[in-house]
Amino acid sequence: MLRILIDRDDADPPFLQVRSQIEAAVGSGRLPVGARLPAVRNLAERLGLAPGTVARAYRELEACGLVDTRGRHGTFVSDPKGDRARHQRQLAELARSYAQTAVRFGIRPAVAVDLVDQALRDSEARNSRSPG
């Protein structure tokens, strides 16, 4: 059974706590490739959260390619080395959404690209510091 704890005093919102704990479980191997995650409603009820909170965590995990939602069949841990084309499609969709938001905010393209570049460098630096 997946063990997730929500700390109401934590500065991180509950959806982020759910997401990060699932990421950690996958990263450590406690949730192996192919493992089925609890249904959104079941996990929300167990944690005392709104279903939308858990659904947001699952959507973000899916957007980064960590899980696959297969409709009524459930949500499963993805193979990070598998389906490169699917991952690229997901990233392209996220990039379109980011670009639309940048335009709506009046951010110049060069600034928007610099923000992505910095986020990638930060992410690589964090990954290189985390124990493997």
C-alpha positions as CSV (number, residue, x, y, z in Angstrom):
1,M,0.0,0.0,0.0
2,L,1.3,3.5,-0.9
3,R,2.0,5.5,2.2
4,I,1.4,9.2,1.8
5,L,1.3,11.7,4.7
6,I,-0.1,15.2,4.4
7,D,1.4,17.8,6.7
8,R,-1.1,20.6,7.1
9,D,1.6,22.8,8.5
10,D,3.9,22.3,5.5
11,A,4.3,25.4,3.3
12,D,3.8,23.1,0.2
13,P,0.2,22.7,-0.8
14,P,-1.3,19.2,-0.4
15,F,-1.2,18.4,-4.2
16,L,2.5,19.1,-4.2
17,Q,3.0,16.9,-1.1
18,V,1.2,14.0,-2.8
19,R,3.1,14.5,-6.0
20,S,6.5,14.7,-4.4
21,Q,5.9,11.6,-2.2
22,I,4.8,9.6,-5.2
23,E,7.9,10.8,-7.1
24,A,10.1,9.7,-4.2
25,A,8.4,6.3,-4.0
26,V,9.0,5.8,-7.7
27,G,12.5,7.0,-7.5
28,S,13.3,4.7,-4.6
29,G,11.7,1.7,-6.2
30,R,9.0,1.4,-3.6
31,L,6.6,1.9,-6.5
32,P,8.0,-0.1,-9.4
33,V,7.2,0.3,-13.1
34,G,3.7,-1.0,-13.7
35,A,2.5,-0.5,-10.2
36,R,-1.1,0.8,-10.0
37,L,-1.7,3.9,-8.0
38,P,-4.8,4.2,-5.8
39,A,-7.9,5.6,-7.4
40,V,-8.2,9.4,-7.1
41,R,-11.3,9.2,-4.9
42,N,-9.9,6.5,-2.7
43,L,-6.6,8.3,-2.1
44,A,-8.4,11.6,-1.5
45,E,-10.7,10.0,1.0
46,R,-7.9,8.3,2.8
47,L,-5.9,11.5,3.0
48,G,-8.8,13.8,3.9
49,L,-8.4,15.8,0.7
50,A,-10.7,16.9,-2.1
51,P,-10.5,14.5,-5.1
52,G,-9.5,17.5,-7.3
53,T,-6.3,17.9,-5.2
54,V,-5.2,14.3,-5.8
55,A,-6.3,14.5,-9.5
56,R,-4.0,17.6,-9.9
57,A,-1.1,15.6,-8.4
58,Y,-1.8,12.7,-10.8
59,R,-2.1,15.1,-13.8
60,E,1.3,16.7,-13.0
61,L,2.9,13.3,-12.6
62,E,1.4,12.3,-15.9
63,A,2.6,15.5,-17.6
64,C,6.2,14.7,-16.6
65,G,5.8,11.1,-17.8
66,L,6.1,9.4,-14.4
67,V,2.6,7.8,-14.6
68,D,0.1,6.8,-17.3
69,T,-3.6,7.1,-16.7
70,R,-5.5,4.4,-18.6
71,G,-9.1,5.6,-18.2
72,R,-11.2,3.4,-16.1
73,H,-8.3,0.9,-15.7
74,G,-6.4,3.2,-13.4
75,T,-3.1,5.1,-13.1
76,F,0.2,3.2,-13.4
77,V,3.9,4.0,-12.9
78,S,5.4,4.5,-16.3
79,D,8.6,3.1,-17.7
80,P,10.9,6.1,-17.8
81,K,12.9,4.6,-20.7
82,G,9.8,3.6,-22.7
83,D,7.7,5.4,-25.2
84,R,10.0,8.3,-26.1
85,A,7.5,9.6,-28.6
86,R,4.7,9.8,-26.0
87,H,7.0,11.8,-23.7
88,Q,7.9,14.2,-26.5
89,R,4.2,14.7,-27.3
90,Q,3.5,15.5,-23.6
91,L,6.4,17.9,-23.5
92,A,5.2,19.6,-26.8
93,E,1.8,20.1,-25.2
94,L,3.3,21.6,-22.1
95,A,5.5,23.8,-24.2
96,R,2.4,25.0,-26.2
97,S,0.7,25.8,-22.9
98,Y,3.7,27.6,-21.6
99,A,4.1,29.6,-24.8
100,Q,0.4,30.7,-24.7
101,T,0.7,31.7,-21.0
102,A,3.9,33.7,-21.8
103,V,2.2,35.6,-24.6
104,R,-0.8,36.2,-22.4
105,F,1.5,37.7,-19.7
106,G,3.3,39.8,-22.3
107,I,6.6,38.0,-21.8
108,R,9.0,38.4,-24.7
109,P,10.0,35.1,-26.4
110,A,13.7,35.5,-25.5
111,V,12.8,36.0,-21.8
112,A,10.4,33.0,-21.9
113,V,13.2,30.8,-23.4
114,D,15.7,32.0,-20.8
115,L,13.3,31.0,-18.0
116,V,13.0,27.5,-19.4
117,D,16.7,27.3,-19.9
118,Q,17.3,28.3,-16.2
119,A,14.7,25.9,-15.0
120,L,16.4,23.0,-16.9
121,R,19.8,24.0,-15.5
122,D,18.3,24.1,-11.9
123,S,16.7,20.7,-12.4
124,E,19.9,19.2,-13.7
125,A,21.8,20.6,-10.7
126,R,19.2,19.2,-8.3
127,N,19.3,15.8,-9.9
128,S,23.1,15.7,-9.9
129,R,23.1,16.4,-6.1
130,S,20.4,13.9,-5.2
131,P,21.6,10.5,-4.0
132,G,21.4,7.9,-6.7
